[in-house]
Amino acid sequence: MPQLLVATIVMKDTANVLLGKAAGGPDAGLWVIPGGYLAEGEQVVKASERITKEETGLSVIPKQVLFLSEVVEPDDHRIAVFCFAECGSSGDPKPGPGLTEVRFVDPRTLGEYQKEGMSPLTADAFFKFSKILQMQMQAQAGTKVPAEGTVN
């Protein structure tokens, strides 16, 4: 049976995203977007707030549910619901029980973290999130976004 996770991409000052290093499980030692398991009867957005607080000590302002990502490997089938939130706390994040480190990083340096070791779900999530941001910027600029696979 797949496990359902909720992970939150937290932005601070519209310039930094939150990353943590997983303490255990299949992603132990890898950089991850802080997340955890959805509780029975819990709404995804409420889980996003709760899990972020438990794993980082930060309060967040949820903005939206973004997308799903999935990993299917022998003995590891996880589905993650990714949410987006703004940081609502001042101060530095502190690693909770599922993390050994947690920090805000400049998104332009994510490639360095990927080289160091990033979970497949996290790498997929940042790829998808970058596409969402690109589409939003193009929409704000009033340009048409070409369909995938088409040539301009």
Phi, psi and chi 1 to 4 in degrees:
 res  aa     phi    psi   chi1   chi2   chi3   chi4
   1 MET       -  129.7 -177.3   76.4  151.2      -
   2 PRO   -65.9  151.5    5.7   -5.4      -      -
   3 GLN   -98.1  136.8  -63.1  175.9  -28.6      -
   4 LEU  -102.6  117.7 -174.7   59.4      -      -
   5 LEU  -108.2  154.4  -56.8  162.3      -      -
   6 VAL  -122.5  123.9  176.0      -      -      -
   7 ALA  -126.9  145.8      -      -      -      -
   8 THR  -123.4  123.3  -54.9      -      -      -
   9 ILE   -81.6  110.4  -62.2  172.5      -      -
  10 VAL  -104.1  126.6  178.6      -      -      -
  11 MET  -109.4  142.9  -68.9 -158.0   70.5      -
  12 LYS  -122.7  128.2 -179.6  179.2  179.7 -178.4
  13 ASP    56.5   29.2  -55.6  -34.8      -      -
  14 THR    49.5   20.1   66.9      -      -      -
  15 ALA  -133.5   -9.2      -      -      -      -
  16 ASN  -136.8  145.4  -66.1  -67.8      -      -
  17 VAL  -116.1  153.6  -66.1      -      -      -
  18 LEU   -90.3  130.1 -169.6   63.5      -      -
  19 LEU  -128.2  149.3  -88.8 -175.5      -      -
  20 GLY  -134.9  162.0      -      -      -      -
  21 LYS  -106.4  122.1 -166.0  168.0  -90.6 -165.3
  22 ALA   -65.5  134.9      -      -      -      -
  23 ALA   -82.7  -30.2      -      -      -      -
  24 GLY  -154.4 -169.7      -      -      -      -
  25 GLY    75.4 -166.5      -      -      -      -
  26 PRO   -66.5  -19.0   15.9  -23.0      -      -
  27 ASP  -104.0   14.8  -65.1  -29.9      -      -
  28 ALA   -50.4  129.6      -      -      -      -
  29 GLY    82.3   -3.5      -      -      -      -
  30 LEU  -101.6  154.0  -60.2  176.7      -      -
  31 TRP   -74.4  135.5  -71.1  104.2      -      -
  32 VAL  -138.8  161.0  -64.0      -      -      -
  33 ILE   -83.0  123.2  -65.6  168.8      -      -
  34 PRO   -53.2  133.0  -28.7   37.9      -      -
  35 GLY  -160.2  178.7      -      -      -      -
  36 GLY  -168.6 -171.8      -      -      -      -
  37 TYR   -87.5  142.4  -63.6  104.3      -      -
  38 LEU   -72.9  130.1 -175.9   67.5      -      -
  39 ALA   -83.8  154.3      -      -      -      -
  40 GLU   -55.1  126.5 -179.5   74.9   29.3      -
  41 GLY    77.3    4.9      -      -      -      -
  42 GLU   -91.6  137.1 -173.4  175.8   32.2      -
  43 GLN   -73.6  145.4  -66.3  177.9  -24.1      -
  44 VAL   -57.2  -44.8  168.6      -      -      -
  45 VAL   -65.1  -38.7  172.0      -      -      -
  46 LYS   -66.5  -38.8  -66.7  -65.4 -177.8 -170.4
  47 ALA   -63.5  -39.2      -      -      -      -
  48 SER   -57.9  -47.3  168.7      -      -      -
  49 GLU   -63.4  -48.7  -71.2  179.8   89.9      -
  50 ARG   -62.1  -49.8  173.2 -173.7   59.4   79.6
  51 ILE   -65.1  -42.5  -68.4  164.1      -      -
  52 THR   -60.9  -42.2  -56.8      -      -      -
  53 LYS   -63.9  -45.2 -177.8   75.2  168.5  172.9
  54 GLU   -64.6  -40.4  -70.4  172.1    0.8      -
  55 GLU   -87.0  -20.0  -69.4  -62.8  -40.5      -
  56 THR  -132.7  -12.0   68.7      -      -      -
  57 GLY    78.1    1.8      -      -      -      -
  58 LEU   -98.1  141.6  -62.1  174.7      -      -
  59 SER   -88.6  142.9  -63.4      -      -      -
  60 VAL  -126.8  159.7  -64.5      -      -      -
  61 ILE  -110.5  100.8  -57.0  161.7      -      -
  62 PRO   -63.9  139.9  -12.7   23.9      -      -
  63 LYS  -112.5  -44.3  -65.0  -63.2 -178.8 -179.4
  64 GLN  -169.7  159.4   64.0 -173.7   -2.2      -
  65 VAL   -85.0  131.2  174.4      -      -      -
  66 LEU   -96.9  -59.2  -65.9  170.3      -      -
  67 PHE  -168.9  174.1   46.5   75.7      -      -
  68 LEU  -109.3  150.0  -62.3  174.5      -      -
  69 SER  -134.4  155.8  -72.5      -      -      -
  70 GLU  -142.6  143.2 -179.1  177.5   36.9      -
  71 VAL  -124.9  131.0   63.0      -      -      -
  72 VAL  -129.2  107.9 -179.8      -      -      -
  73 GLU  -137.8  163.7  -63.6  175.8   -1.5      -
  74 PRO   -54.3  128.6  -25.2   34.0      -      -
  75 ASP    63.5   17.8  -59.7  -38.5      -      -
  76 ASP  -151.9   94.7 -177.0   21.3      -      -
  77 HIS  -122.5  107.2 -174.8 -171.8      -      -
  78 ARG  -126.4  139.8  -67.3  175.4  -74.0  157.5
  79 ILE  -118.3  127.8  -60.2  168.5      -      -
  80 ALA  -116.1  130.9      -      -      -      -
  81 VAL   -94.3  118.9  178.0      -      -      -
  82 PHE   -99.2  131.6  -76.2   90.1      -      -
  83 CYS  -114.2  165.2  -61.3      -      -      -
  84 PHE  -120.7  136.9  172.6   68.4      -      -
  85 ALA  -147.5  156.1      -      -      -      -
  86 GLU   -99.0  147.7  -68.0  176.9   -0.5      -
  87 CYS   -69.2  128.1 -174.5      -      -      -
  88 GLY  -108.2    3.0      -      -      -      -
  89 SER  -110.8  151.9  -62.2      -      -      -
  90 SER   -98.9  164.4   58.5      -      -      -
  91 GLY    94.0  175.3      -      -      -      -
  92 ASP   -90.5  147.8  -66.1  -34.3      -      -
  93 PRO   -69.6  152.6   24.0  -30.0      -      -
  94 LYS  -125.1  134.9  -52.2  -88.6 -173.6  -86.9
  95 PRO   -66.0  131.3   17.9  -23.8      -      -
  96 GLY   -89.2 -163.3      -      -      -      -
  97 PRO   -63.9  -24.2   17.9  -26.2      -      -
  98 GLY   -96.2    1.5      -      -      -      -
  99 LEU  -130.2  149.0  -58.5  171.3      -      -
 100 THR  -100.5  -21.9   59.6      -      -      -
 101 GLU  -146.6  152.7  -81.1 -177.4   68.6      -
 102 VAL  -153.0  137.7   64.5      -      -      -
 103 ARG  -160.3  156.9   63.6  175.2   75.0  150.4
 104 PHE   -87.2  136.9  -80.3  102.2      -      -
 105 VAL  -131.8  153.8  -57.9      -      -      -
 106 ASP   -71.3  126.1 -177.1  -32.7      -      -
 107 PRO   -56.7  -25.5  -18.9   26.1      -      -
 108 ARG   -68.0  -14.0  -65.5  172.8  -66.5 -169.5
 109 THR  -100.9    7.6   65.4      -      -      -
 110 LEU   -60.6  -29.9  -72.3  172.6      -      -
 111 GLY   -60.1  -36.8      -      -      -      -
 112 GLU   -64.4  -40.2  -64.6  169.2   25.2      -
 113 TYR   -69.8  -33.7  -70.2   89.5      -      -
 114 GLN   -66.2  -40.0 -164.8  166.5    8.7      -
 115 LYS   -64.5  -36.5  -73.6  177.8 -169.9  170.6
 116 GLU   -69.3  -31.6 -173.3  179.2  -39.2      -
 117 GLY   136.3  107.5      -      -      -      -
 118 MET  -128.0  140.8 -176.2  178.4  -76.3      -
 119 SER   -63.3  148.3   81.5      -      -      -
 120 PRO   -58.7  -38.7  -22.6   31.1      -      -
 121 LEU   -63.4  -39.5  -77.2  172.8      -      -
 122 THR   -69.5  -44.8  -63.9      -      -      -
 123 ALA   -60.3  -43.3      -      -      -      -
 124 ASP   -63.4  -42.1 -177.7   56.5      -      -
 125 ALA   -64.1  -43.8      -      -      -      -
 126 PHE   -67.8  -33.6  -80.6  129.0      -      -
 127 PHE   -62.3  -49.0  173.9   77.7      -      -
 128 LYS   -63.8  -41.9  -71.0  175.5  179.3  173.9
 129 PHE   -63.6  -39.3 -171.7   56.9      -      -
 130 SER   -62.9  -36.9   72.8      -      -      -
 131 LYS   -66.5  -40.0  -65.7  -62.0 -179.7 -170.7
 132 ILE   -61.6  -46.4  -70.2  169.1      -      -
 133 LEU   -62.7  -40.2  -67.3  176.7      -      -
 134 GLN   -61.9  -43.7  -73.1  171.9    1.8      -
 135 MET   -65.3  -39.4  -70.5 -172.3  -28.3      -
 136 GLN   -64.2  -42.0  -72.4  174.6  -13.6      -
 137 MET   -64.8  -40.9  -72.5 -178.6   -0.6      -
 138 GLN   -66.6  -38.8  -71.4  173.5  -20.4      -
 139 ALA   -65.6  -40.2      -      -      -      -
 140 GLN   -66.3  -32.9  -72.1  173.6   -7.3      -
 141 ALA   -81.1   -9.1      -      -      -      -
 142 GLY    80.2   19.3      -      -      -      -
 143 THR   -96.8  149.5   59.3      -      -      -
 144 LYS   -80.3  137.0 -172.7  176.0  176.8 -175.7
 145 VAL   -90.6  120.1  178.0      -      -      -
 146 PRO   -68.5  146.2   21.2  -27.0      -      -
 147 ALA   -65.7  147.5      -      -      -      -
 148 GLU   -59.1  135.5 -162.8  167.6  -51.6      -
 149 GLY    89.4   -2.8      -      -      -      -
 150 THR   -98.2  159.0   61.7      -      -      -
 151 VAL  -112.6  134.7  178.3      -      -      -
 152 ASN   -83.9      -  -71.6  -21.8      -      -
